[in-house]
């Protein structure tokens, strides 16, 4: 029945795997273990988002308040503003010859979060953007990290996973294939934002730590990342990790 759990390699490269594990442990130490081991996984369902959404600014404000609650940010602490997408947006070309957008979905500016109006037509992507920008508040706004830390955006993405909002970014990730630097002290390419394999392994790690070999919420993860997550679960079930320990449930 559970044969799919066995015989897998890690879906993530060793440097990325190490980063996900170490930074998830850092988030546990910084915010406490409750979110990691027992926090609610927020899903794209009416149970978590009961307010009607029609793409209007009013409905976006309602959505913002709800995401604030889920991310642990006091409602009213930050202003929400909007900006219009460029009429002729600039695109880069990645190594595969594919066009890659360069325009941001949102901006965090201290006491203000600005959202690209193009996000308003896609509530899944919008929730991911709001969660990401609010994660900046939890990290930068609460003076937990400096703004020039090498993994600022990566850690911001991972914070949404830690707070239970990772499915939304995993389903509409913010990484741009043309935007890479290097992992410190190496010649290995480091993405600016979390990639599909990184989200898949991070979500698998959360499920494994909670003792969920086949979590009910897996079906809400987009198919590509879902495959990465399943591979991560197979790997963790077989090999585990020395960085984090799964929850111990009473027999």
N, C-alpha and C positions, 0 to 999 in steps of 0.2 A: 504493500500500500504506500509506503514511504520510500520506495526505491529511488525516487528523484532526489533524495537528500544526500546520496552517497557518490563518491568518486569525482571530485571536482577540484580544479585549481582555482586560486583566487582570481576574480574577474578584474582586479585592479593591479596596476604595476606596483612593485615593492615600495617605491618612494611615496606614492599616493596612499597606499594602504597604511603605511607607518604614520603619515600625516593625519588621516582620518581617525585612527585609533588614539593617537596622542592628543589631538585637539578635542576629541570627544571626552577623553579623561580630564582635560583641562576644564571643559565646560561643566562637567560634573563637580569638580572641585570648586569652581567659581560660583555656580548657581545652586549647588546641592544635588543630591542623588535622586530626589523624588521625581523630577521630570524625566530623567533617563530611565529609571526602572519602573515607574508607575504612572507616568504622565499620560494624558489622553492623546490618542492619535486623532488629529482633526481631519475629517473626511469631507469630500465635496458632495455632501448630502443635505437635505432640508433639516435634518436633526441639528446640524451645526450652523447652517445658514438658512434660517426660516424666513428671513425678510424677503419680500419680492424684489427681484432685480430687473430693472428695465433699461440699464445703461445710462440713466440720468445721473447728474451730479448728486442729487439727493440720495439716490440709492447707493452711490459710491461712498458718501459720508456714512450711511448706515453700516455698510460693509466695513469701512475703516474702523468704526467703533468696535465692531465685533472682533476684528483681527487684533485690535489693541488689547482687548480682554485676553485673547488666546496667547498673545506674546508677552503678557504681563506688563503692559505699558498703560499708565493711567489715562483714561479718556480725557481729552481736552488739554493734555500736556503739550501736544504738538499740533500745529496747524497743517491742514491738508490743502494744497494748491495744485493747479493743473497747468500744463504747458502744451502747446500744440506741436505736433510732429513737423519736421522740416518738409517743405513742399517738394524739394528734390533731395531726398536723403542720400548721404554718402555711403557707399558700400566698399568694403575691402574684398579681396579674393584670397581664399585659403589655399593650402597646398594642393587640394583636389580640384581647383579651378571653380569652386562654388562661391557665389556672392554671400558676403557676411555683413550684416548691418552693423553700423557703428553708433547709432543713436540710442541713448539710454532709455530704459522703460520707466525709470524713476530716479529721484535724487534725494539724498538726505542732507539737510543744511542746518543742523543744530536744532532749532525750534520749529523747523518747517520740513515737511515732506512734499515733494513735487512729483506729480504723476503725469506721464505722457498720456494725452487724451486718446491715443490709439489703443491704450490698454482697456478702455472702458467697454469695448465691444466683446471682450473675452474675459468673463469673470474668473475663470480658472487662472489665467495668466495674471490678472489684476490682483487676486488674493496673494499669489506668489510674490509679486512686486511689493505689495504692502507689507507682507511678512518680512521680506528682505530689508526694506528700509527701516522697519521697526526694530529689526535685529541690530542695525547700526546704532539705534538709540540705546539698546541694552548694552552694547559693547563700548561705543565711543561716547555716547551721551552720559553713561554712568561711569566713565573713566576707568573702564576695565582693560582697555588696550590703547596704545598710542595710534594716531592716525596713519603713521608711516610704517606700521608693522608690515612685514613682507607678505603676510597672508590675510590682509584685511578683508578683502572681498570673499575669499574662500571661507574664512572663519565666519563671516556674516551669513553665508549660505548654510554652513553647518549648524549655526545657531538655530535656524528655522527647523532643521531636523530635530535638534535637541528639544525644542519647545513644542514639537508635535505637528509642525506646519510643513514638514519637508515634502510631502506628497505633491503639493501645489507647485513648488519650484522644480521638483523632479519631473513633473509632467510638462513643464514649460521652462526649461533651464535658461539662465541668463548668460551662460558662457558664450563667448565669441571665438570661433576657431582660429581667427587671425591674431588673437590677443594672448600671447604667451611670453613669459620671461623664463628665468631659470630657478630651480630650487637652490637655496643658498648652499654654497660649497660644492656644487655639482655642475655637470654639463647637461643635466636632464631638464627637459622642458616642463615648466610649471604653468598650468592654466590660471587665468585671472579669476575665473569663477568655477564652481564645481561642475564637472562633466557628468554625463549619464552614468558611466561606471562608478564614479565617486558617490553619486547619490544612491545607486543601487547597493554598493557595499555599506554605506552609512546606514541606510534603512535596514539592511540585513543584520547589521551589527546591533541596532536597537532591538529588533525582533529577537535575536539570539540572546541578548542580555536579559530580556524579559521572559525567557523560556517559552517563546512562541515559534515552534519549528515551521508552522504554516499559518501565519497570521491571517485573520479574517479580512483585514484591510488590504491584503496583497492585491485583490482584484481591482482596487481603485488606482493602482500604480500603472502608468502607461506601459504598453507592451514592451518597448525597448528596454526601459529601465527595469521592468518586472523581470525580464530575463537575467539582467545583471544581478538583481536582488536574489533571485533563486540560486544563481551560481554562488553568490556570497554566502547564502545560508548553507549550501552544500559544503563549502569550504570550512565554514566556522563549525558546523556540526562534526566534521571529521578532525579538524586541526585546532580549533579554538584560537585564542590569542593570549599572549602573556600580559598585554597592556590593561585589559579589562576582564572582569569576572562576571559570569551570568548570575542572575538572581537564584538564590537557593530556596526552593519551595518545600514546605513540610510534606512528608510522606503520609 
